[in-house]
């Protein structure tokens, strides 16, 4: 199956895709995150399903939402009804582009489950693919055959410390900003 929605309205496209298959919530995986951790994804899904949440995500120790960092190994879970509320409550084009931004910027309006990331790592870690340099680094990482979890990936990267140096300096210069 395939769903095609608006090229310019990601939020409407997500809602439309969910409605086309009759689901009330879904795991959102960004296509620029090539090292999705399946263990973390399972834990996130379990936490989401264990409560009545509108949204679930990982956070760093300081509370920073992982979606706001270019780490590239985590996903988020969102209730379709929460996304419909975003449509009803916001007319900001950025909320239409950054699907869950309104939810995490308005935590008093939504039931949000935050899970602290289980691994310790440099919070500037950049494993997402936004630029050609990111893609090149990810290709080099894959040549090292890392395991599927963040812990295994970090252990693999320890044997090649120079590999992340360029992306870490790039990450510190490039801050992900929505507003």
C-alpha positions, -999 to +999 in steps of 0.1 A: +000+000+000+010+036-005-004+069+006+003+102-011-006+134+005+004+171+003+041+177-005+039+210+015+019+199+046+037+171+064+012+171+093-018+166+070+001+139+052+008+120+084-028+123+095-040+112+061-016+082+060-027+071+095-064+075+086-060+056+054-051+024+074-073+031+103-047+035+131-051+057+161-014+061+168+019+054+151+056+053+155+072+082+136+106+074+121+124+101+103+140+090+071+172+109+078+179+086+109+197+056+095+208+040+128+174+035+144+179+015+177+153-013+177+157-019+214+150+017+222+121+016+197+106-014+215+110+002+249+094+035+236+064+016+222+059-004+254+060+028+275+035+045+251+011+016+252+014+012+290-004+046+295-028+069+279-003+092+262-007+116+233+030+115+226+061+096+237+097+103+231+132+100+245+149+129+263+185+136+274+194+138+311+187+175+310+152+170+296+161+180+260+139+161+236+159+138+215+140+149+184+156+183+188+191+169+185+208+154+154+216+121+171+196+100+145+188+068+163+155+074+180+119+077+170+087+090+186+051+077+191+021+100+186-016+097+188-035+108+156-061+126+178-032+147+192-022+156+156-058+166+148-057+189+178-025+205+164-044+212+132-073+228+151-051+248+175-023+261+153-021+279+120+017+282+121+033+267+089+062+254+110+038+232+129+026+218+096+062+210+086+075+197+120+046+174+128+051+171+166+067+204+174+035+220+187+030+190+210+063+193+227+062+231+228+028+229+246+034+201+272+005+214+294-020+206+266-009+170+259-001+138+278+036+134+271+057+104+282+094+113+283+119+085+287+155+093+296+179+079+270+196+048+285+230+053+270+256+080+279+271+098+249+281+132+237+249+151+233+263+167+201+265+132+184+254+136+148+242+104+131+214+119+111+217+126+074+211+162+065+242+170+045+265+151+021+292+150+049+267+131+071+260+106+044+297+100+038+303+095+075+274+070+078+288+051+049+321+048+067+303+037+099+284+010+081+317-004+068+326-011+104+295-033+108+281-018+139+254-037+159+218-025+158+216-008+192+230+026+202+253+009+228+268-014+201+271+015+177+289+036+202+312+006+210+320+002+173+327+040+170+352+038+199+376+019+176+375+047+151+374+079+172+384+102+143+353+092+123+330+114+144+353+143+148+342+161+116+305+156+123+308+166+160+324+199+151+298+204+124+270+195+148+282+221+174+281+248+147+247+237+134+219+240+160+185+225+150+161+254+154+124+255+147+116+290+159 
